[in-house]
């Protein structure tokens, strides 16, 4: 994440979509066009965690920042690199960016069944603030809304 590589929007949307297809059970929750739309959105940002020399993508974090609030939209780690603290490192980098940009709170939503993610968010001091009943599809389940105050 320290060494920035520039991607063309179409190139990045394809990379993220292909990565997500492999990283998520059941395939990517977003289409390539949705990634492209997000890349072109003025408030959306991506953090990429790549191997040295940009050999391959290990994970990414997608967020939006509006005024003093940020929302974590998506975080994914390659199946081959899970349990190596990559998600935690990306989340810490995201929080550092938010602190630098004077964000006061961060929101996120996570599937109720994604216990590994819930545990990570709780470890990083995110608190459950609401439940969206039957929010997710395939399979249908509740979404947990969590928040972390930075100031």
VMD Tcl script that draws the C-alpha trace (Angstrom):
set ca {
  {0.00 0.00 0.00}
  {2.95 2.35 0.43}
  {4.11 2.36 -3.18}
  {1.29 3.71 -5.31}
  {0.64 2.34 -8.77}
  {-1.65 4.25 -11.08}
  {-4.40 2.31 -12.84}
  {-6.70 3.40 -15.62}
  {-10.34 3.22 -14.41}
  {-11.27 0.38 -16.77}
  {-8.12 -1.57 -15.83}
  {-8.80 -1.15 -12.11}
  {-12.48 -2.11 -12.40}
  {-11.52 -5.31 -14.22}
  {-8.82 -6.13 -11.65}
  {-11.19 -5.57 -8.71}
  {-14.02 -7.53 -10.29}
  {-11.79 -10.51 -11.16}
  {-10.29 -10.42 -7.67}
  {-13.73 -10.27 -6.03}
  {-14.99 -13.16 -8.15}
  {-12.34 -15.35 -6.50}
  {-12.32 -13.79 -3.02}
  {-16.05 -14.02 -2.24}
  {-18.01 -17.22 -1.79}
  {-20.52 -17.23 -4.62}
  {-18.60 -14.64 -6.65}
  {-18.33 -10.89 -6.59}
  {-21.17 -8.95 -4.97}
  {-20.48 -6.18 -7.52}
  {-20.33 -6.26 -11.30}
  {-17.39 -4.82 -13.22}
  {-19.61 -1.89 -14.25}
  {-20.46 -1.18 -10.61}
  {-16.76 -1.13 -9.75}
  {-16.13 1.26 -12.64}
  {-18.97 3.52 -11.48}
  {-17.51 3.55 -7.97}
  {-14.00 4.30 -9.27}
  {-15.38 7.30 -11.14}
  {-17.45 8.49 -8.16}
  {-15.90 11.62 -6.61}
  {-16.27 10.42 -2.99}
  {-15.19 6.78 -3.38}
  {-11.62 5.63 -2.75}
  {-9.78 2.30 -2.85}
  {-6.80 1.04 -0.87}
  {-4.96 -1.79 -2.63}
  {-2.69 -4.20 -0.82}
  {-0.34 -5.68 -3.40}
  {2.73 -7.89 -3.34}
  {6.01 -6.08 -3.90}
  {6.53 -4.91 -7.47}
  {2.75 -5.14 -8.00}
  {2.95 -8.84 -8.81}
  {-0.55 -9.58 -7.55}
  {-3.36 -8.10 -5.54}
  {-3.69 -9.52 -2.03}
  {-6.64 -7.42 -0.91}
  {-8.50 -4.17 -1.26}
  {-10.58 -1.83 0.84}
  {-13.22 0.46 -0.66}
  {-14.70 3.44 1.16}
  {-16.46 6.73 0.75}
  {-15.86 9.90 2.71}
  {-18.36 12.71 2.89}
  {-17.54 15.67 5.12}
  {-16.52 14.25 8.51}
  {-17.96 10.74 8.07}
  {-16.59 7.72 6.26}
  {-18.22 4.46 5.29}
  {-16.35 1.23 4.67}
  {-18.07 -0.13 1.57}
  {-16.09 -3.27 0.85}
  {-13.07 -5.17 2.07}
  {-11.72 -8.34 0.50}
  {-8.63 -10.51 0.93}
  {-7.38 -13.24 -1.38}
  {-8.31 -16.71 -0.12}
  {-4.61 -17.66 -0.27}
  {-3.63 -14.83 2.08}
  {-6.32 -14.97 4.75}
  {-5.32 -15.18 8.40}
  {-2.17 -13.16 7.68}
  {-3.55 -9.88 9.13}
  {-3.97 -8.24 5.73}
  {-7.54 -7.11 6.48}
  {-6.38 -5.70 9.81}
  {-3.50 -3.82 8.14}
  {-5.83 -2.38 5.51}
  {-8.34 -1.36 8.18}
  {-5.61 0.33 10.24}
  {-4.39 2.21 7.13}
  {-7.97 3.28 6.43}
  {-8.42 4.52 10.00}
  {-5.13 6.45 9.75}
  {-6.35 8.12 6.56}
  {-9.60 9.02 8.27}
  {-7.73 10.53 11.22}
  {-5.56 12.60 8.85}
  {-8.66 13.82 7.03}
  {-10.42 14.73 10.30}
  {-13.17 12.13 10.00}
  {-15.10 11.85 13.27}
  {-16.85 8.51 12.70}
  {-16.70 5.48 10.44}
  {-19.66 3.27 9.57}
  {-19.82 -0.17 8.03}
  {-22.25 -2.95 7.39}
  {-21.45 -6.64 7.62}
  {-23.34 -9.90 7.23}
  {-24.39 -11.25 10.61}
  {-22.85 -14.64 9.73}
  {-19.43 -13.17 8.86}
  {-18.02 -13.79 12.32}
  {-14.38 -13.32 11.31}
  {-15.16 -9.80 10.05}
  {-17.34 -8.98 13.07}
  {-14.52 -10.08 15.38}
  {-12.02 -7.90 13.51}
  {-14.30 -4.86 13.63}
  {-14.92 -5.37 17.35}
  {-11.17 -5.70 17.91}
  {-10.79 -2.33 16.15}
  {-13.43 -0.81 18.51}
  {-16.39 -0.72 16.15}
  {-19.68 -0.99 18.03}
  {-22.97 -2.47 16.85}
  {-25.51 0.34 16.44}
  {-28.33 -1.26 14.43}
  {-29.51 -4.37 12.60}
  {-31.06 -4.36 9.14}
  {-33.40 -7.34 9.07}
  {-33.12 -9.56 5.98}
  {-30.93 -6.99 4.25}
  {-28.67 -9.38 2.36}
  {-29.71 -11.84 -0.35}
  {-28.26 -15.15 -1.48}
  {-28.46 -16.18 1.29}
  {-30.93 -13.88 2.97}
  {-29.72 -12.61 6.34}
  {-29.43 -9.60 8.59}
  {-26.89 -6.83 8.11}
  {-25.13 -5.47 11.18}
  {-24.42 -1.74 11.14}
  {-21.34 -0.84 13.15}
  {-19.71 2.49 13.98}
  {-16.37 3.66 15.31}
  {-15.90 7.17 16.73}
  {-12.51 8.69 16.04}
  {-12.89 11.89 18.07}
}
mol new
graphics top color blue
foreach p $ca { graphics top sphere $p radius 0.5 }
foreach p [lrange $ca 0 end-1] q [lrange $ca 1 end] { graphics top cylinder $p $q radius 0.2 }
display resetview
